[in-house]
Amino acid sequence: MPSFAGSLPTLTPRTMGTGGITDPSNLACVRIARAAMDAGVWFHVADYGGGVYAVLKQAFAEDLAHMPPCIVKIDGITVQGFHDSVADCLRRTGLERIAIGQVCGYPLCEEKEALAEALAEMRTRGVIGSYIMDVIFPYSAAVREAVAAHIFDGYIFYLNVMERELSNAAYAQLVADGTPILAMRTFGGRDGANYLKNADHPRRAALEPLYRQSGCADRLEFCVRFPLSLPTVCTTIGSTGSPENLQAFLSVDTAPLDADVVAGIEALHGQWNAER
Ligand SMILES: NC(=O)c1ccc[n+]([C@@H]2O[C@H](COP(=O)([O-])OP(=O)(O)OC[C@H]3O[C@@H](n4cnc5c(N)ncnc54)[C@H](OP(=O)(O)O)[C@@H]3O)[C@@H](O)[C@H]2O)c1
């Protein structure tokens, strides 16, 4: 597998996730996408709920001059799946170019050399600029191998105050190598582990002394500043279906937290992962 490492462009510290704008029949979804476009942030794109591509197609068509750079989830299990997923995204969103392809299912690929050729060719044609590996916890060993071989430009996984979806050893290796990380789920996700909405979550209770120590004006700020305090994180990817919450996300302070607070949160992550 040839190396795709080293070509990641500079991202905006905050990336607009699209998990909250899934309904093309709801004009509010298009308006939220347009507001994020106006703010100039990057987008993270997958066709969540089967509706995101249509929402984006409408939003992009309304303001072609401000189409955002997009991180797009693409198939990495088969060469055919890769080509199909890229073509499907371009056709249904109106995007001409994918800034970063998020290669999904790479450890399951049984034709890695052929896939690498397809990735390289798409990059040479200028259709996809960079490649990152989509990571879930069971891929931790595969991440270690890929990092050692410098295969990808970066690695993307859930990384927020509530979770780090990568083994402690693989994470330490990424940090030691200075490999770029794209941190997903700024607020802990849309399920029961959402830090802002689930006041009773035991992890939120464990984080409470660190939140108090952080001096953050509110919990939203704590969520945004934590991932951006980590040495190799280049963006935090959060989502909302609310115009007010989008403005709060886009306007909150992004300065790094104090090192003691960061170390405390990372110690909890280490402990939670060791208990898995
Ligand atoms: N494997 C993958 O590639 C993958 C997996 C998961 C996520 N992602 C990406 O990461 C993005 C973010 O993850 P996510 O959407 O799962 O979760 P998230 O951004 O961590 O959390 C979104 C949730 O937080 C709420 N929220 C946001 N701002 C808020 C505020 N100011 N006050 C109260 N609640 C607020 C949202 O509710 P409201 O809508 O009511 O504001 C929503 O329920 C996704 O949209 C997607 O682009 C990728």
The ligand as an SDF file (V2000), in Angstrom:
LIG
                    3D

 48 52  0  0  0  0  0  0  0  0999 V2000
  -18.3380    7.0690   11.6840 N   0  0  0  0  0  0  0  0  0  0  0  0
  -18.5340    8.3280   11.3620 C   0  0  0  0  0  0  0  0  0  0  0  0
  -18.0290    8.8120   10.3610 O   0  0  0  0  0  0  0  0  0  0  0  0
  -19.3540    9.2240   12.2450 C   0  0  0  0  0  0  0  0  0  0  0  0
  -20.0500    8.7350   13.3470 C   0  0  0  0  0  0  0  0  0  0  0  0
  -20.7040    9.6410   14.1680 C   0  0  0  0  0  0  0  0  0  0  0  0
  -20.6630   10.9830   13.8770 C   0  0  0  0  0  0  0  0  0  0  0  0
  -20.0030   11.4320   12.7830 N   0  0  0  0  0  0  0  0  0  0  0  0
  -19.9430   12.8550   12.4120 C   0  0  0  0  0  0  0  0  0  0  0  0
  -19.7580   13.6370   13.5620 O   0  0  0  0  0  0  0  0  0  0  0  0
  -20.8300   14.5500   13.6660 C   0  0  0  0  0  0  0  0  0  0  0  0
  -21.1210   14.8400   15.1140 C   0  0  0  0  0  0  0  0  0  0  0  0
  -21.5490   13.6750   15.7920 O   0  0  0  0  0  0  0  0  0  0  0  0
  -23.0310   13.4720   16.3020 P   0  0  0  0  0  0  0  0  0  0  0  0
  -23.9600   14.2270   15.4490 O   0  0  0  0  0  0  0  0  0  0  0  0
  -23.2480   12.0120   16.4580 O   0  0  0  0  0  0  0  0  0  0  0  0
  -23.0160   14.0320   17.7780 O   0  0  0  0  0  0  0  0  0  0  0  0
  -22.5610   15.3980   18.5260 P   0  0  0  0  0  0  0  0  0  0  0  0
  -22.2420   16.4660   17.5660 O   0  0  0  0  0  0  0  0  0  0  0  0
  -21.5600   15.0250   19.5480 O   0  0  0  0  0  0  0  0  0  0  0  0
  -23.9160   15.7370   19.2830 O   0  0  0  0  0  0  0  0  0  0  0  0
  -25.0320   16.2050   18.6160 C   0  0  0  0  0  0  0  0  0  0  0  0
  -26.1030   16.3540   19.6540 C   0  0  0  0  0  0  0  0  0  0  0  0
  -25.7340   17.4380   20.5340 O   0  0  0  0  0  0  0  0  0  0  0  0
  -26.8200   18.3400   20.6200 C   0  0  0  0  0  0  0  0  0  0  0  0
  -26.3540   19.7030   20.7510 N   0  0  0  0  0  0  0  0  0  0  0  0
  -25.5160   20.3660   19.9240 C   0  0  0  0  0  0  0  0  0  0  0  0
  -25.3270   21.6290   20.3680 N   0  0  0  0  0  0  0  0  0  0  0  0
  -26.0630   21.7520   21.4950 C   0  0  0  0  0  0  0  0  0  0  0  0
  -26.2850   22.8180   22.4140 C   0  0  0  0  0  0  0  0  0  0  0  0
  -25.7140   24.0110   22.2740 N   0  0  0  0  0  0  0  0  0  0  0  0
  -27.0920   22.5750   23.4670 N   0  0  0  0  0  0  0  0  0  0  0  0
  -27.6860   21.3660   23.6310 C   0  0  0  0  0  0  0  0  0  0  0  0
  -27.5270   20.3300   22.7960 N   0  0  0  0  0  0  0  0  0  0  0  0
  -26.7360   20.5260   21.7420 C   0  0  0  0  0  0  0  0  0  0  0  0
  -27.6020   18.1620   19.3500 C   0  0  0  0  0  0  0  0  0  0  0  0
  -28.9400   18.5050   19.5740 O   0  0  0  0  0  0  0  0  0  0  0  0
  -29.6620   19.6270   18.6640 P   0  0  0  0  0  0  0  0  0  0  0  0
  -29.7190   19.0470   17.2810 O   0  0  0  0  0  0  0  0  0  0  0  0
  -30.9850   19.7680   19.3190 O   0  0  0  0  0  0  0  0  0  0  0  0
  -28.8220   20.8600   18.7380 O   0  0  0  0  0  0  0  0  0  0  0  0
  -27.4580   16.6680   19.0690 C   0  0  0  0  0  0  0  0  0  0  0  0
  -28.4140   15.9040   19.7480 O   0  0  0  0  0  0  0  0  0  0  0  0
  -21.9720   13.8620   12.9090 C   0  0  0  0  0  0  0  0  0  0  0  0
  -22.9680   14.7560   12.5370 O   0  0  0  0  0  0  0  0  0  0  0  0
  -21.2290   13.2970   11.7450 C   0  0  0  0  0  0  0  0  0  0  0  0
  -20.9690   14.2840   10.7660 O   0  0  0  0  0  0  0  0  0  0  0  0
  -19.3530   10.5650   11.9680 C   0  0  0  0  0  0  0  0  0  0  0  0
  1  2  1  0
  2  3  2  0
  2  4  1  0
  4  5  1  0
  4 48  2  0
  5  6  2  0
  6  7  1  0
  7  8  2  0
  8  9  1  0
  8 48  1  0
  9 10  1  0
  9 46  1  0
 10 11  1  0
 11 12  1  0
 11 44  1  0
 12 13  1  0
 13 14  1  0
 14 15  2  0
 14 16  1  0
 14 17  1  0
 17 18  1  0
 18 19  2  0
 18 20  1  0
 18 21  1  0
 21 22  1  0
 22 23  1  0
 23 24  1  0
 23 42  1  0
 24 25  1  0
 25 26  1  0
 25 36  1  0
 26 27  1  0
 26 35  1  0
 27 28  2  0
 28 29  1  0
 29 30  1  0
 29 35  2  0
 30 31  1  0
 30 32  2  0
 32 33  1  0
 33 34  2  0
 34 35  1  0
 36 37  1  0
 36 42  1  0
 37 38  1  0
 38 39  2  0
 38 40  1  0
 38 41  1  0
 42 43  1  0
 44 45  1  0
 44 46  1  0
 46 47  1  0
M  CHG  2   8   1  16  -1
M  END
$$$$
